[in-house]
Amino acid sequence: KVAESAAPARPAYESYQLKVTPVQKKNVYRAGEKIQFRITLADKTGKPVAGQKIGYAVSSGDGKLQKNIITKTDGNPLFCEASLDAPGWIQVRATLLDENGKPLLKRKRAILSGAGAMVEPDKIRAGCDEPADFRKFWDDQKAALAKIPVRAEKTAVPLTGRQADRFQCYDVKVDCVNNVPVSGYLTMPLNARPKSLPAVVSYHGAGVRSASRIFRNNAIFFDVNAHGILNGQKREYYNKLNNNELRSYYYRNKNDREKFYFRDMYLRVLRALDYVKTLPEWDGKNLIVLGSSQGGAQSIVAASLDPQVSLCLTGVPAMSDHSGNLLGRQSGWPRLFAAKNGKPVDVKTAEVSKYYDNVNFAKYIKAPVYMTVGMIDNTCVPTSVYAVFNNLPAATEKHMTIFATEGHVGKNPAGYKALNRILRSKAGK
């Protein structure tokens, strides 16, 4: 009988805890003020590690490096400083390295940590002006949508366990433009009375996936997939779409205002709201939208174009400050066009992008907005998020949650606290 060989021991570095944290207990600084970061490395017991090579880079919001340092730990924290002379964003990223200076991997991924801070973020301005016909363009799109009746096909989804005793669920398709429906899962408590429930509509980040079945007490919940596709299919279905029909959808017809992919997506955003407002259980007052990244952009559009939206949760919103690169900043996802010497390389796309930029939608939002930003987010960069936040009307209630040591996060704790207050107020009614 041959003894089974023991699994090889994992390298010690895989259990190391690498952390970058701001030294000061604040996230916002003045221009020219020194910003300090602390870098620590400990083993799994919390004991400081000495003799490990690490690299750390300090970069500004334009993507340019200020410092790029490789060193060895001596058991004490490392400290680095940075500053900016103008409004913007600074970040530090640290990575564990081998003796040759190459990143050490854990599950095929580099072991890294980071933190960042903002410099005078209230002074960050949008990279583009609002087109003179921005509102007319979207009013025309809404008028075209209104010609299509709000007709829905509902298929009951069987539930099991405790959910079956408390909720009902439907796979819903609602007629929309160009024969692509709104497609999502609708849930609500069983036996809800007419006009008794707030409605929550949630939108998806980038990618190709099914809607989700989300159950919340005291609420209608409509989770909408981004593309009007089938829900609840096997992974192969979504992978095939992602690799074929919907490959790089976010660039499709980006130089044509009427045909850009997001035009129809945004009309599905509005049609989802149209639909939940027809439900007899809706209380007629609370119409809440939420999402992160691409979903955060859709939430902003919903709150901008539908005045009945009463609360907007938008995490690390994509489609923000497309023209930020014209001012020397990074633009937010999906970075529709390049810039050279402060001019767009693709002039037509740059013009179209203004009609699909959160900085312009934000100006028309009246509902309270709960926004988030990650200080090491290189997808929806912090300057792009603040360009939107600063364009919200002065009279609009607005809140920003800063995650100093996180990147492209989906959580929105302050926003969900506000949402839960509304749902709790409906308990027992």
C-alpha positions as CSV (number, residue, x, y, z in Angstrom):
1,K,0.0,0.0,0.0
2,V,1.6,3.3,-1.1
3,A,1.2,6.1,1.4
4,E,-0.4,9.2,0.0
5,S,2.0,12.1,-0.4
6,A,1.2,15.1,1.8
7,A,0.1,18.3,0.0
8,P,3.0,20.7,-0.4
9,A,3.2,23.3,2.2
10,R,2.1,26.8,1.0
11,P,4.8,29.5,1.1
12,A,4.7,31.6,4.2
13,Y,4.2,34.8,2.3
14,E,0.7,33.6,1.2
15,S,-0.5,34.3,4.8
16,Y,1.2,37.6,5.1
17,Q,-0.9,40.7,5.9
18,L,0.1,43.6,3.7
19,K,-1.6,46.9,4.6
20,V,-1.4,50.4,3.4
21,T,-3.3,52.9,5.6
22,P,-3.4,56.7,5.8
23,V,-1.5,58.0,8.8
24,Q,-4.0,60.9,9.4
25,K,-7.6,60.1,10.2
26,K,-9.0,62.0,7.3
27,N,-9.6,61.5,3.6
28,V,-9.6,65.1,2.3
29,Y,-6.6,67.5,2.2
30,R,-5.7,71.0,1.0
31,A,-3.6,71.6,-2.0
32,G,0.1,71.4,-1.1
33,E,-0.6,69.6,2.2
34,K,1.5,66.5,2.9
35,I,-0.4,63.2,2.8
36,Q,1.3,60.4,4.7
37,F,0.7,56.7,4.3
38,R,1.9,53.7,6.5
39,I,2.9,50.4,5.0
40,T,3.0,47.3,7.3
41,L,3.7,43.6,6.7
42,A,2.8,41.0,9.3
43,D,2.6,37.2,9.4
44,K,-0.5,35.3,10.2
45,T,0.0,35.7,13.9
46,G,0.4,39.5,13.5
47,K,4.1,39.6,14.1
48,P,6.0,42.1,11.8
49,V,7.9,40.5,9.0
50,A,11.5,41.5,8.2
51,G,13.6,40.8,5.1
52,Q,10.7,40.7,2.7
53,K,11.0,42.7,-0.5
54,I,8.1,44.9,-1.4
55,G,7.5,47.6,-3.9
56,Y,5.3,50.6,-3.6
57,A,4.1,53.2,-6.1
58,V,2.6,56.6,-5.5
59,S,0.6,58.0,-8.4
60,S,-1.7,61.0,-9.0
61,G,-5.1,61.1,-10.6
62,D,-3.7,61.7,-14.1
63,G,-2.2,58.2,-13.8
64,K,1.4,59.5,-13.6
65,L,3.9,58.1,-11.1
66,Q,5.3,60.3,-8.4
67,K,7.4,57.6,-6.8
68,N,8.2,53.9,-7.5
69,I,10.2,52.4,-4.7
70,I,11.5,48.8,-4.1
71,T,12.8,48.1,-0.6
72,K,13.1,45.4,2.1
73,T,11.1,45.4,5.3
74,D,13.0,45.6,8.6
75,G,10.1,44.8,10.8
76,N,9.1,48.4,11.2
77,P,6.4,50.3,9.3
78,L,7.4,52.0,6.1
79,F,6.2,55.6,5.6
80,C,5.7,57.5,2.4
81,E,4.6,61.0,1.7
82,A,2.8,62.6,-1.3
83,S,1.1,65.9,-2.1
84,L,-0.7,67.7,-4.9
85,D,-0.6,71.3,-5.8
86,A,-4.1,71.3,-7.3
87,P,-7.5,69.5,-6.7
88,G,-7.2,65.8,-7.5
89,W,-6.5,62.3,-6.2
90,I,-3.5,60.5,-4.9
91,Q,-3.0,56.8,-4.3
92,V,-0.4,54.4,-3.0
93,R,-0.2,50.7,-4.0
94,A,2.2,48.2,-2.4
95,T,3.0,44.7,-3.7
96,L,5.0,41.7,-2.3
97,L,7.9,40.9,-4.5
98,D,10.3,38.0,-4.9
99,E,14.1,38.5,-4.9
100,N,14.1,39.3,-8.6
101,G,11.5,42.1,-8.1
102,K,8.6,40.2,-9.6
103,P,5.2,40.1,-7.9
104,L,4.6,37.1,-5.6
105,L,1.3,35.4,-6.4
106,K,-1.5,33.9,-4.3
107,R,-4.0,31.9,-6.4
108,K,-2.4,33.5,-9.5
109,R,-2.9,37.0,-8.3
110,A,-0.4,39.5,-6.9
111,I,-0.5,40.2,-3.2
112,L,-1.1,43.9,-2.9
113,S,-2.7,46.6,-0.8
114,G,-3.4,50.3,-1.3
115,A,-4.9,53.5,0.0
116,G,-5.6,57.0,-1.3
117,A,-6.9,60.4,-0.5
118,M,-8.5,63.4,-2.2
119,V,-7.2,66.9,-2.5
120,E,-9.8,69.6,-2.5
121,P,-12.4,67.4,-4.2
122,D,-15.1,70.0,-4.0
123,K,-13.2,72.0,-6.6
124,I,-13.1,69.2,-9.2
125,R,-15.2,70.3,-12.2
126,A,-16.7,68.4,-15.1
127,G,-14.6,67.9,-18.1
128,C,-17.4,68.9,-20.5
129,D,-20.2,71.5,-20.8
130,E,-23.7,70.3,-21.1
131,P,-25.0,70.3,-24.7
132,A,-27.6,73.0,-25.3
133,D,-30.1,70.3,-26.4
134,F,-29.2,67.7,-23.7
135,R,-32.7,67.9,-22.1
136,K,-34.5,68.0,-25.5
137,F,-32.6,64.9,-26.7
138,W,-33.6,62.9,-23.7
139,D,-37.2,64.3,-23.7
140,D,-37.4,63.0,-27.3
141,Q,-36.2,59.6,-26.3
142,K,-38.7,59.4,-23.4
143,A,-41.5,60.5,-25.9
144,A,-40.5,57.6,-28.2
145,L,-40.6,55.2,-25.2
146,A,-44.0,56.5,-24.2
147,K,-45.5,55.4,-27.5
148,I,-44.8,51.7,-26.5
149,P,-47.5,50.5,-24.0
150,V,-46.2,49.2,-20.6
151,R,-47.1,45.6,-21.4
152,A,-45.5,42.9,-19.2
153,E,-45.2,39.1,-19.3
154,K,-45.0,37.6,-15.9
155,T,-43.9,34.0,-15.2
156,A,-44.2,32.7,-11.6
157,V,-41.0,31.4,-10.2
158,P,-41.5,28.6,-7.7
159,L,-39.8,29.2,-4.3
160,T,-38.8,26.8,-1.6
161,G,-38.2,26.9,2.1
162,R,-39.0,30.0,4.1
163,Q,-39.1,32.2,1.0
164,A,-42.1,30.2,-0.3
165,D,-44.0,31.0,2.9
166,R,-43.2,34.7,2.8
167,F,-42.7,35.9,-0.8
168,Q,-43.9,35.7,-4.4
169,C,-41.4,35.9,-7.3
170,Y,-41.8,36.4,-11.0
171,D,-39.6,36.4,-14.1
172,V,-40.8,39.6,-15.9
173,K,-40.3,40.9,-19.4
174,V,-41.6,44.4,-20.2
175,D,-42.0,45.7,-23.7
176,C,-39.4,48.4,-24.6
177,V,-37.6,49.9,-27.6
178,N,-36.2,48.0,-30.5
179,N,-37.9,44.8,-29.4
180,V,-35.5,44.3,-26.5
181,P,-37.5,44.0,-23.3
182,V,-36.8,45.0,-19.7
183,S,-35.9,41.7,-18.2
184,G,-35.7,41.0,-14.4
185,Y,-36.9,39.2,-11.4
186,L,-39.7,40.8,-9.4
187,T,-40.3,39.9,-5.8
188,M,-42.6,41.1,-3.0
189,P,-44.2,39.8,0.2
190,L,-47.1,37.5,-0.1
191,N,-50.6,39.0,0.3
192,A,-49.3,42.6,0.2
193,R,-52.2,45.1,0.3
194,P,-52.7,47.7,-2.4
195,K,-50.6,50.8,-2.1
196,S,-48.7,49.4,0.8
197,L,-45.1,48.8,-0.5
198,P,-42.1,51.0,-1.5
199,A,-40.6,49.9,-4.8
200,V,-36.9,49.3,-5.2
201,V,-35.4,48.9,-8.7
202,S,-31.8,47.7,-8.9
203,Y,-29.5,47.9,-11.9
204,H,-26.5,45.8,-12.8
205,G,-22.8,46.6,-13.2
206,A,-20.9,45.9,-16.4
207,G,-20.9,42.4,-17.8
208,V,-23.5,39.9,-19.0
209,R,-25.5,38.0,-16.4
210,S,-29.0,37.1,-15.2
211,A,-31.0,39.2,-12.9
212,S,-31.1,38.1,-9.3
213,R,-33.9,37.2,-7.0
214,I,-33.7,39.6,-4.1
215,F,-36.1,39.4,-1.2
216,R,-36.7,42.3,1.1
217,N,-39.4,42.6,3.7
218,N,-41.9,45.4,3.2
219,A,-40.8,46.1,-0.4
220,I,-41.4,45.4,-4.0
221,F,-37.9,44.6,-5.4
222,F,-37.3,44.5,-9.2
223,D,-33.7,43.5,-10.1
224,V,-33.1,44.2,-13.8
225,N,-30.4,42.7,-16.0
226,A,-28.6,45.2,-18.1
227,H,-29.3,43.8,-21.6
228,G,-32.9,42.5,-21.7
229,I,-31.7,38.9,-21.9
230,L,-33.1,35.7,-20.4
231,N,-32.8,35.2,-16.7
232,G,-31.8,32.0,-14.9
233,Q,-29.9,30.4,-17.7
234,K,-26.8,28.3,-17.4
235,R,-23.4,30.0,-17.4
236,E,-22.7,29.0,-21.0
237,Y,-25.6,31.1,-22.2
238,Y,-24.1,34.3,-20.7
239,N,-20.6,33.4,-21.7
240,K,-21.6,33.0,-25.3
241,L,-23.4,36.4,-25.3
242,N,-20.4,38.0,-23.7
243,N,-18.0,36.6,-26.2
244,N,-20.2,37.2,-29.3
245,E,-23.3,39.5,-29.6
246,L,-22.5,41.5,-26.5
247,R,-18.7,41.6,-26.8
248,S,-17.5,45.1,-25.9
249,Y,-21.1,46.4,-26.0
250,Y,-20.1,49.5,-24.2
251,Y,-18.3,50.8,-27.3
252,R,-21.0,49.9,-29.8
253,N,-22.0,52.8,-32.0
254,K,-20.3,55.2,-29.5
255,N,-20.0,57.9,-32.3
256,D,-23.7,57.9,-33.0
257,R,-26.0,59.7,-30.5
258,E,-29.1,57.8,-31.5
259,K,-27.6,54.4,-31.8
260,F,-25.0,54.3,-29.0
261,Y,-25.7,51.1,-26.9
262,F,-26.5,52.9,-23.7
263,R,-29.4,54.8,-25.3
264,D,-31.5,51.6,-25.3
265,M,-30.1,50.5,-21.9
266,Y,-31.2,53.9,-20.4
267,L,-34.6,53.6,-21.9
268,R,-34.9,50.2,-20.3
269,V,-33.9,51.9,-17.0
270,L,-36.9,54.1,-17.4
271,R,-39.3,51.4,-18.6
272,A,-38.5,49.4,-15.4
273,L,-39.7,52.3,-13.4
274,D,-42.8,52.7,-15.6
275,Y,-43.6,49.1,-14.9
276,V,-43.2,49.0,-11.1
277,K,-45.4,52.2,-10.9
278,T,-48.3,50.1,-12.5
279,L,-48.2,47.5,-9.7
280,P,-51.2,47.9,-7.4
281,E,-49.0,47.2,-4.3
282,W,-46.8,50.2,-4.9
283,D,-47.4,52.9,-2.3
284,G,-47.2,55.7,-4.9
285,K,-44.6,57.5,-3.0
286,N,-41.3,55.6,-2.5
287,L,-39.5,54.8,-5.7
288,I,-35.9,53.9,-4.9
289,V,-33.1,53.1,-7.4
290,L,-29.8,51.5,-6.7
291,G,-26.7,50.1,-8.3
292,S,-22.9,50.2,-8.5
293,S,-20.5,51.0,-11.3
294,Q,-22.6,50.6,-14.5
295,G,-25.6,50.1,-12.2
296,G,-24.7,53.3,-10.4
297,A,-24.8,55.1,-13.7
298,Q,-28.2,53.7,-14.5
299,S,-29.4,54.8,-11.0
300,I,-28.2,58.4,-11.8
301,V,-30.0,58.3,-15.1
302,A,-33.2,57.0,-13.4
303,A,-33.2,59.8,-10.8
304,S,-32.4,62.4,-13.4
305,L,-35.0,61.5,-16.0
306,D,-37.9,60.3,-13.7
307,P,-38.9,62.9,-11.2
308,Q,-40.8,60.3,-9.2
309,V,-37.6,58.7,-8.0
310,S,-37.4,59.4,-4.3
311,L,-34.0,58.0,-3.3
312,C,-30.9,57.2,-5.4
313,L,-28.1,54.9,-4.2
314,T,-25.2,55.1,-6.7
315,G,-21.9,53.3,-5.9
316,V,-18.7,54.1,-7.7
317,P,-20.7,55.2,-10.8
318,A,-19.4,54.4,-14.2
319,M,-20.1,56.6,-17.3
320,S,-18.7,59.6,-15.3
321,D,-16.6,62.5,-16.6
322,H,-15.9,61.0,-20.1
323,S,-14.1,64.3,-20.9
324,G,-12.0,64.4,-17.8
325,N,-9.0,63.3,-19.9
326,L,-9.2,66.7,-21.7
327,L,-8.3,68.3,-18.4
328,G,-5.4,66.0,-17.7
329,R,-7.4,63.6,-15.5
330,Q,-8.3,60.0,-16.1
331,S,-11.9,59.5,-17.3
332,G,-14.2,57.0,-15.8
333,W,-15.2,53.6,-17.3
334,P,-15.5,52.8,-20.1
335,R,-13.1,55.6,-21.4
336,L,-14.8,56.2,-24.6
337,F,-12.1,58.2,-26.4
338,A,-8.5,59.1,-26.0
339,A,-7.1,62.6,-25.6
340,K,-3.9,64.2,-27.1
341,N,-2.7,67.7,-26.0
342,G,-6.1,68.4,-24.4
343,K,-8.0,67.5,-27.5
344,P,-10.1,64.4,-28.3
345,V,-8.6,62.0,-30.7
346,D,-12.2,61.0,-31.8
347,V,-14.1,64.3,-31.9
348,K,-17.5,62.7,-32.9
349,T,-17.4,60.2,-30.0
350,A,-16.4,63.0,-27.6
351,E,-19.5,65.0,-28.6
352,V,-21.8,61.9,-28.3
353,S,-20.3,61.1,-24.9
354,K,-21.7,64.4,-23.4
355,Y,-25.2,63.0,-23.8
356,Y,-24.3,60.0,-21.8
357,D,-22.2,61.6,-19.1
358,N,-23.4,61.5,-15.4
359,V,-22.0,65.0,-15.0
360,N,-24.9,66.2,-17.1
361,F,-27.6,63.9,-15.8
362,A,-26.6,64.9,-12.2
363,K,-27.8,68.5,-12.6
364,Y,-31.4,67.4,-12.8
365,I,-31.6,65.1,-9.7
366,K,-33.9,66.2,-6.9
367,A,-34.0,63.0,-4.9
368,P,-31.5,62.4,-2.1
369,V,-28.3,60.8,-3.4
370,Y,-26.0,58.5,-1.6
371,M,-22.8,58.0,-3.6
372,T,-19.6,56.1,-2.9
373,V,-16.0,56.3,-4.0
374,G,-13.0,54.0,-3.6
375,M,-9.6,55.6,-3.2
376,I,-7.8,52.9,-5.1
377,D,-10.4,52.5,-7.8
378,N,-8.8,52.6,-11.2
379,T,-12.0,51.6,-13.0
380,C,-14.3,54.5,-11.9
381,V,-11.6,56.8,-10.7
382,P,-12.4,59.1,-7.8
383,T,-12.0,62.3,-9.7
384,S,-14.7,61.2,-12.2
385,V,-17.0,60.4,-9.3
386,Y,-16.5,63.7,-7.7
387,A,-17.0,65.5,-11.0
388,V,-20.6,64.1,-10.9
389,F,-21.1,64.7,-7.2
390,N,-20.2,68.3,-7.5
391,N,-22.7,68.8,-10.3
392,L,-25.6,67.7,-8.2
393,P,-27.9,70.8,-7.5
394,A,-27.2,72.7,-4.3
395,A,-30.7,72.0,-3.1
396,T,-30.3,68.3,-3.5
397,E,-29.5,66.3,-0.4
398,K,-26.3,64.4,-1.1
399,H,-23.9,62.1,0.8
400,M,-20.5,60.7,-0.2
401,T,-18.9,57.7,1.5
402,I,-15.2,57.4,1.0
403,F,-13.5,54.0,1.2
404,A,-9.9,55.0,1.8
405,T,-8.3,51.6,1.4
406,E,-10.6,50.0,-1.2
407,G,-11.1,50.0,-4.9
408,H,-14.1,49.3,-7.1
409,V,-16.5,48.4,-4.2
410,G,-20.2,47.6,-4.5
411,K,-21.3,48.5,-0.9
412,N,-23.1,51.6,0.1
413,P,-23.6,51.5,3.8
414,A,-25.1,55.0,4.3
415,G,-27.4,54.5,1.3
416,Y,-28.7,51.2,2.6
417,K,-29.2,52.7,6.0
418,A,-31.5,55.3,4.5
419,L,-33.2,52.6,2.4
420,N,-33.8,50.4,5.5
421,R,-35.2,53.3,7.4
422,I,-37.9,53.6,4.7
423,L,-38.6,49.8,4.7
424,R,-38.8,49.7,8.5
425,S,-41.3,52.5,8.5
426,K,-43.6,50.2,6.5
427,A,-43.4,47.3,8.9
428,G,-46.7,46.5,10.4
429,K,-48.6,48.9,8.2
